[in-house]
């Protein structure tokens, strides 16, 4: 079985635009939707961006079936006790549709700018481990908060360093490989233990009536810096591409559209690509 989640960075568009895209995904065979977690838009700090947990809650309230999550929440932004409470609240409010995606923080300058310190990457990963231990304790351990989760909240960790992969083995249900490292999937997969693998992938989707050269050129101008993290193609080409990743061990795809997830692209991708994979 393959799961398909729509990745929508909640920047440069309104809240209603996010809901529109999530609903299009829900109607088009997608299984979930995921947002990012930054206090300013990466590489474009002047562009507006919405807060991650509030956005997820709003979209969860306006969808019925989609799983809701993030690639990924930044550990330094939230105290573990608060994050534990937020996760339980959103999981219960959504009927168990929340996945808790976490990372150690990928933008040190952002952390310093907004008062979250200047810890090294190694120190941030160590802090993430303590958060993961604390979450389990707040959910069902000696310091359990009330209410406790009525069902397990899946934890997803993003990253590829050796220490992060150790945390995946010890604490995670899912591991996400960032788009730029998609070629490393076969090499890294043995290191994640029993966790399931997801891949984030930027897609320049060439629709039935689209000009292939124009779509490819625009996608590469915008997203060529992702290297192998960008794939362009028509439905049949993308079916082959994602089938190969699935054969390599990917069980979930976070699809990130190069055209900023135009609802028409979401719908046609669901009809022509997702529906060709077994449920």
TORKOL-4160 file (C-alpha; in steps of 0.2 Angstrom, whole numbers, padded with zeros to 4 digits, m for minus):
279
<pt num="1" X="0000" Y="0000" Z="0000"/>
<pt num="2" X="0006" Y="0018" Z="m0004"/>
<pt num="3" X="0000" Y="0033" Z="0005"/>
<pt num="4" X="m0001" Y="0050" Z="m0003"/>
<pt num="5" X="0000" Y="0066" Z="0006"/>
<pt num="6" X="0000" Y="0084" Z="m0001"/>
<pt num="7" X="0013" Y="0095" Z="0005"/>
<pt num="8" X="0008" Y="0113" Z="0005"/>
<pt num="9" X="0020" Y="0126" Z="0013"/>
<pt num="10" X="0008" Y="0139" Z="0020"/>
<pt num="11" X="0017" Y="0154" Z="0013"/>
<pt num="12" X="0012" Y="0166" Z="0000"/>
<pt num="13" X="m0007" Y="0161" Z="0000"/>
<pt num="14" X="m0022" Y="0164" Z="0011"/>
<pt num="15" X="m0030" Y="0153" Z="0023"/>
<pt num="16" X="m0044" Y="0150" Z="0012"/>
<pt num="17" X="m0032" Y="0145" Z="m0002"/>
<pt num="18" X="m0025" Y="0132" Z="0009"/>
<pt num="19" X="m0042" Y="0125" Z="0014"/>
<pt num="20" X="m0046" Y="0124" Z="m0005"/>
<pt num="21" X="m0031" Y="0114" Z="m0009"/>
<pt num="22" X="m0034" Y="0102" Z="0006"/>
<pt num="23" X="m0052" Y="0099" Z="0000"/>
<pt num="24" X="m0046" Y="0096" Z="m0018"/>
<pt num="25" X="m0034" Y="0083" Z="m0011"/>
<pt num="26" X="m0047" Y="0075" Z="0000"/>
<pt num="27" X="m0058" Y="0073" Z="m0016"/>
<pt num="28" X="m0044" Y="0067" Z="m0026"/>
<pt num="29" X="m0038" Y="0051" Z="m0017"/>
<pt num="30" X="m0024" Y="0059" Z="m0007"/>
<pt num="31" X="m0023" Y="0052" Z="0011"/>
<pt num="32" X="m0016" Y="0067" Z="0020"/>
<pt num="33" X="m0009" Y="0085" Z="0020"/>
<pt num="34" X="0006" Y="0092" Z="0028"/>
<pt num="35" X="0013" Y="0110" Z="0031"/>
<pt num="36" X="0030" Y="0117" Z="0036"/>
<pt num="37" X="0035" Y="0125" Z="0052"/>
<pt num="38" X="0045" Y="0142" Z="0051"/>
<pt num="39" X="0042" Y="0159" Z="0058"/>
<pt num="40" X="0047" Y="0167" Z="0041"/>
<pt num="41" X="0047" Y="0160" Z="0024"/>
<pt num="42" X="0063" Y="0151" Z="0020"/>
<pt num="43" X="0074" Y="0161" Z="0007"/>
<pt num="44" X="0060" Y="0174" Z="0006"/>
<pt num="45" X="0058" Y="0182" Z="0023"/>
<pt num="46" X="0047" Y="0196" Z="0017"/>
<pt num="47" X="0033" Y="0184" Z="0011"/>
<pt num="48" X="0019" Y="0181" Z="0024"/>
<pt num="49" X="0018" Y="0164" Z="0032"/>
<pt num="50" X="0005" Y="0156" Z="0044"/>
<pt num="51" X="0009" Y="0147" Z="0060"/>
<pt num="52" X="0010" Y="0129" Z="0058"/>
<pt num="53" X="m0001" Y="0121" Z="0072"/>
<pt num="54" X="m0015" Y="0134" Z="0070"/>
<pt num="55" X="m0015" Y="0131" Z="0051"/>
<pt num="56" X="m0016" Y="0112" Z="0054"/>
<pt num="57" X="m0030" Y="0114" Z="0066"/>
<pt num="58" X="m0040" Y="0125" Z="0054"/>
<pt num="59" X="m0038" Y="0113" Z="0040"/>
<pt num="60" X="m0042" Y="0098" Z="0051"/>
<pt num="61" X="m0058" Y="0106" Z="0055"/>
<pt num="62" X="m0063" Y="0109" Z="0037"/>
<pt num="63" X="m0059" Y="0091" Z="0031"/>
<pt num="64" X="m0066" Y="0074" Z="0035"/>
<pt num="65" X="m0054" Y="0061" Z="0030"/>
<pt num="66" X="m0036" Y="0068" Z="0027"/>
<pt num="67" X="m0022" Y="0065" Z="0040"/>
<pt num="68" X="m0015" Y="0081" Z="0046"/>
<pt num="69" X="0004" Y="0084" Z="0049"/>
<pt num="70" X="0020" Y="0094" Z="0046"/>
<pt num="71" X="0037" Y="0092" Z="0038"/>
<pt num="72" X="0042" Y="0095" Z="0051"/>
<pt num="73" X="0038" Y="0105" Z="0067"/>
<pt num="74" X="0054" Y="0113" Z="0074"/>
<pt num="75" X="0058" Y="0106" Z="0091"/>
<pt num="76" X="0065" Y="0122" Z="0098"/>
<pt num="77" X="0049" Y="0132" Z="0095"/>
<pt num="78" X="0039" Y="0123" Z="0108"/>
<pt num="79" X="0041" Y="0117" Z="0126"/>
<pt num="80" X="0039" Y="0098" Z="0126"/>
<pt num="81" X="0024" Y="0099" Z="0139"/>
<pt num="82" X="0015" Y="0111" Z="0128"/>
<pt num="83" X="0019" Y="0101" Z="0112"/>
<pt num="84" X="0012" Y="0086" Z="0121"/>
<pt num="85" X="m0004" Y="0095" Z="0125"/>
<pt num="86" X="m0006" Y="0102" Z="0108"/>
<pt num="87" X="m0004" Y="0085" Z="0099"/>
<pt num="88" X="m0017" Y="0077" Z="0110"/>
<pt num="89" X="m0029" Y="0091" Z="0108"/>
<pt num="90" X="m0027" Y="0091" Z="0089"/>
<pt num="91" X="m0027" Y="0072" Z="0088"/>
<pt num="92" X="m0043" Y="0071" Z="0098"/>
<pt num="93" X="m0052" Y="0085" Z="0089"/>
<pt num="94" X="m0048" Y="0078" Z="0072"/>
<pt num="95" X="m0054" Y="0060" Z="0076"/>
<pt num="96" X="m0036" Y="0053" Z="0077"/>
<pt num="97" X="m0030" Y="0061" Z="0060"/>
<pt num="98" X="m0015" Y="0069" Z="0067"/>
<pt num="99" X="0003" Y="0064" Z="0064"/>
<pt num="100" X="0017" Y="0073" Z="0074"/>
<pt num="101" X="0031" Y="0077" Z="0063"/>
<pt num="102" X="0047" Y="0083" Z="0072"/>
<pt num="103" X="0064" Y="0089" Z="0067"/>
<pt num="104" X="0078" Y="0097" Z="0076"/>
<pt num="105" X="0078" Y="0114" Z="0067"/>
<pt num="106" X="0085" Y="0117" Z="0050"/>
<pt num="107" X="0088" Y="0135" Z="0050"/>
<pt num="108" X="0100" Y="0141" Z="0064"/>
<pt num="109" X="0099" Y="0159" Z="0059"/>
<pt num="110" X="0080" Y="0159" Z="0061"/>
<pt num="111" X="0082" Y="0151" Z="0078"/>
<pt num="112" X="0094" Y="0165" Z="0083"/>
<pt num="113" X="0084" Y="0179" Z="0076"/>
<pt num="114" X="0069" Y="0174" Z="0086"/>
<pt num="115" X="0077" Y="0171" Z="0102"/>
<pt num="116" X="0078" Y="0152" Z="0102"/>
<pt num="117" X="0097" Y="0151" Z="0105"/>
<pt num="118" X="0112" Y="0147" Z="0095"/>
<pt num="119" X="0114" Y="0128" Z="0099"/>
<pt num="120" X="0124" Y="0118" Z="0087"/>
<pt num="121" X="0116" Y="0105" Z="0076"/>
<pt num="122" X="0123" Y="0091" Z="0087"/>
<pt num="123" X="0115" Y="0100" Z="0102"/>
<pt num="124" X="0099" Y="0102" Z="0094"/>
<pt num="125" X="0098" Y="0084" Z="0090"/>
<pt num="126" X="0102" Y="0079" Z="0108"/>
<pt num="127" X="0088" Y="0091" Z="0113"/>
<pt num="128" X="0076" Y="0083" Z="0101"/>
<pt num="129" X="0079" Y="0066" Z="0109"/>
<pt num="130" X="0074" Y="0073" Z="0126"/>
<pt num="131" X="0058" Y="0080" Z="0119"/>
<pt num="132" X="0054" Y="0063" Z="0112"/>
<pt num="133" X="0057" Y="0055" Z="0129"/>
<pt num="134" X="0047" Y="0068" Z="0137"/>
<pt num="135" X="0032" Y="0067" Z="0125"/>
<pt num="136" X="0030" Y="0048" Z="0129"/>
<pt num="137" X="0031" Y="0052" Z="0148"/>
<pt num="138" X="0017" Y="0066" Z="0146"/>
<pt num="139" X="0006" Y="0055" Z="0135"/>
<pt num="140" X="0006" Y="0039" Z="0146"/>
<pt num="141" X="0021" Y="0039" Z="0158"/>
<pt num="142" X="0024" Y="0045" Z="0176"/>
<pt num="143" X="0020" Y="0063" Z="0171"/>
<pt num="144" X="0005" Y="0059" Z="0161"/>
<pt num="145" X="m0006" Y="0074" Z="0157"/>
<pt num="146" X="m0025" Y="0073" Z="0156"/>
<pt num="147" X="m0033" Y="0069" Z="0145"/>
<pt num="148" X="m0021" Y="0055" Z="0139"/>
<pt num="149" X="m0022" Y="0051" Z="0120"/>
<pt num="150" X="m0036" Y="0039" Z="0116"/>
<pt num="151" X="m0025" Y="0031" Z="0103"/>
<pt num="152" X="m0007" Y="0031" Z="0098"/>
<pt num="153" X="m0001" Y="0047" Z="0090"/>
<pt num="154" X="0011" Y="0043" Z="0076"/>
<pt num="155" X="0028" Y="0051" Z="0077"/>
<pt num="156" X="0037" Y="0056" Z="0061"/>
<pt num="157" X="0055" Y="0062" Z="0061"/>
<pt num="158" X="0064" Y="0071" Z="0047"/>
<pt num="159" X="0083" Y="0070" Z="0043"/>
<pt num="160" X="0097" Y="0059" Z="0037"/>
<pt num="161" X="0112" Y="0061" Z="0049"/>
<pt num="162" X="0118" Y="0045" Z="0058"/>
<pt num="163" X="0112" Y="0052" Z="0075"/>
<pt num="164" X="0095" Y="0057" Z="0068"/>
<pt num="165" X="0093" Y="0039" Z="0061"/>
<pt num="166" X="0096" Y="0032" Z="0078"/>
<pt num="167" X="0082" Y="0043" Z="0085"/>
<pt num="168" X="0071" Y="0036" Z="0071"/>
<pt num="169" X="0075" Y="0018" Z="0076"/>
<pt num="170" X="0071" Y="0022" Z="0094"/>
<pt num="171" X="0056" Y="0033" Z="0094"/>
<pt num="172" X="0048" Y="0035" Z="0077"/>
<pt num="173" X="0034" Y="0027" Z="0067"/>
<pt num="174" X="0039" Y="0036" Z="0051"/>
<pt num="175" X="0055" Y="0043" Z="0044"/>
<pt num="176" X="0054" Y="0056" Z="0030"/>
<pt num="177" X="0068" Y="0059" Z="0018"/>
<pt num="178" X="0070" Y="0077" Z="0012"/>
<pt num="179" X="0067" Y="0080" Z="m0007"/>
<pt num="180" X="0086" Y="0084" Z="m0011"/>
<pt num="181" X="0092" Y="0067" Z="m0004"/>
<pt num="182" X="0079" Y="0056" Z="m0013"/>
<pt num="183" X="0093" Y="0046" Z="m0022"/>
<pt num="184" X="0100" Y="0041" Z="m0005"/>
<pt num="185" X="0084" Y="0031" Z="0000"/>
<pt num="186" X="0091" Y="0013" Z="m0004"/>
<pt num="187" X="0107" Y="0017" Z="0006"/>
<pt num="188" X="0099" Y="0025" Z="0021"/>
<pt num="189" X="0083" Y="0013" Z="0023"/>
<pt num="190" X="0092" Y="m0001" Z="0032"/>
<pt num="191" X="0096" Y="0012" Z="0046"/>
<pt num="192" X="0078" Y="0016" Z="0051"/>
<pt num="193" X="0074" Y="0000" Z="0060"/>
<pt num="194" X="0055" Y="m0004" Z="0061"/>
<pt num="195" X="0050" Y="0014" Z="0055"/>
<pt num="196" X="0041" Y="0016" Z="0039"/>
<pt num="197" X="0049" Y="0027" Z="0025"/>
<pt num="198" X="0041" Y="0042" Z="0017"/>
<pt num="199" X="0049" Y="0053" Z="0003"/>
<pt num="200" X="0046" Y="0072" Z="0000"/>
<pt num="201" X="0046" Y="0075" Z="m0018"/>
<pt num="202" X="0044" Y="0091" Z="m0029"/>
<pt num="203" X="0033" Y="0087" Z="m0044"/>
<pt num="204" X="0032" Y="0097" Z="m0060"/>
<pt num="205" X="0016" Y="0089" Z="m0066"/>
<pt num="206" X="0013" Y="0090" Z="m0085"/>
<pt num="207" X="m0006" Y="0088" Z="m0086"/>
<pt num="208" X="m0015" Y="0081" Z="m0101"/>
<pt num="209" X="m0017" Y="0097" Z="m0111"/>
<pt num="210" X="m0001" Y="0106" Z="m0104"/>
<pt num="211" X="0015" Y="0110" Z="m0114"/>
<pt num="212" X="0028" Y="0099" Z="m0108"/>
<pt num="213" X="0042" Y="0110" Z="m0112"/>
<pt num="214" X="0034" Y="0125" Z="m0104"/>
<pt num="215" X="0030" Y="0116" Z="m0088"/>
<pt num="216" X="0047" Y="0108" Z="m0086"/>
<pt num="217" X="0056" Y="0125" Z="m0090"/>
<pt num="218" X="0046" Y="0134" Z="m0077"/>
<pt num="219" X="0048" Y="0120" Z="m0064"/>
<pt num="220" X="0067" Y="0120" Z="m0066"/>
<pt num="221" X="0068" Y="0139" Z="m0065"/>
<pt num="222" X="0059" Y="0139" Z="m0048"/>
<pt num="223" X="0065" Y="0123" Z="m0041"/>
<pt num="224" X="0080" Y="0116" Z="m0050"/>
<pt num="225" X="0091" Y="0119" Z="m0035"/>
<pt num="226" X="0082" Y="0104" Z="m0027"/>
<pt num="227" X="0092" Y="0093" Z="m0039"/>
<pt num="228" X="0085" Y="0075" Z="m0039"/>
<pt num="229" X="0071" Y="0082" Z="m0027"/>
<pt num="230" X="0062" Y="0089" Z="m0043"/>
<pt num="231" X="0054" Y="0077" Z="m0055"/>
<pt num="232" X="0045" Y="0083" Z="m0070"/>
<pt num="233" X="0033" Y="0072" Z="m0081"/>
<pt num="234" X="0016" Y="0067" Z="m0087"/>
<pt num="235" X="0006" Y="0054" Z="m0078"/>
<pt num="236" X="0013" Y="0039" Z="m0085"/>
<pt num="237" X="0031" Y="0045" Z="m0082"/>
<pt num="238" X="0027" Y="0049" Z="m0064"/>
<pt num="239" X="0018" Y="0032" Z="m0061"/>
<pt num="240" X="0035" Y="0024" Z="m0066"/>
<pt num="241" X="0045" Y="0036" Z="m0056"/>
<pt num="242" X="0035" Y="0033" Z="m0040"/>
<pt num="243" X="0034" Y="0015" Z="m0043"/>
<pt num="244" X="0053" Y="0013" Z="m0042"/>
<pt num="245" X="0053" Y="0023" Z="m0026"/>
<pt num="246" X="0040" Y="0012" Z="m0019"/>
<pt num="247" X="0050" Y="m0004" Z="m0024"/>
<pt num="248" X="0065" Y="0004" Z="m0015"/>
<pt num="249" X="0055" Y="0004" Z="0001"/>
<pt num="250" X="0045" Y="0021" Z="0001"/>
<pt num="251" X="0028" Y="0018" Z="0009"/>
<pt num="252" X="0022" Y="0037" Z="0009"/>
<pt num="253" X="0025" Y="0051" Z="m0003"/>
<pt num="254" X="0023" Y="0069" Z="0001"/>
<pt num="255" X="0019" Y="0077" Z="m0015"/>
<pt num="256" X="0025" Y="0096" Z="m0017"/>
<pt num="257" X="0019" Y="0103" Z="m0033"/>
<pt num="258" X="0030" Y="0115" Z="m0043"/>
<pt num="259" X="0015" Y="0126" Z="m0048"/>
<pt num="260" X="0011" Y="0129" Z="m0029"/>
<pt num="261" X="m0003" Y="0115" Z="m0029"/>
<pt num="262" X="m0015" Y="0122" Z="m0041"/>
<pt num="263" X="m0032" Y="0113" Z="m0037"/>
<pt num="264" X="m0033" Y="0107" Z="m0055"/>
<pt num="265" X="m0016" Y="0099" Z="m0054"/>
<pt num="266" X="m0021" Y="0091" Z="m0037"/>
<pt num="267" X="m0036" Y="0084" Z="m0045"/>
<pt num="268" X="m0028" Y="0077" Z="m0061"/>
<pt num="269" X="m0014" Y="0070" Z="m0052"/>
<pt num="270" X="m0026" Y="0061" Z="m0041"/>
<pt num="271" X="m0036" Y="0054" Z="m0055"/>
<pt num="272" X="m0021" Y="0049" Z="m0067"/>
<pt num="273" X="m0007" Y="0044" Z="m0055"/>
<pt num="274" X="m0013" Y="0040" Z="m0037"/>
<pt num="275" X="m0028" Y="0030" Z="m0043"/>
<pt num="276" X="m0016" Y="0018" Z="m0053"/>
<pt num="277" X="m0008" Y="0013" Z="m0036"/>
<pt num="278" X="m0016" Y="m0001" Z="m0025"/>
<pt num="279" X="m0025" Y="0005" Z="m0010"/>
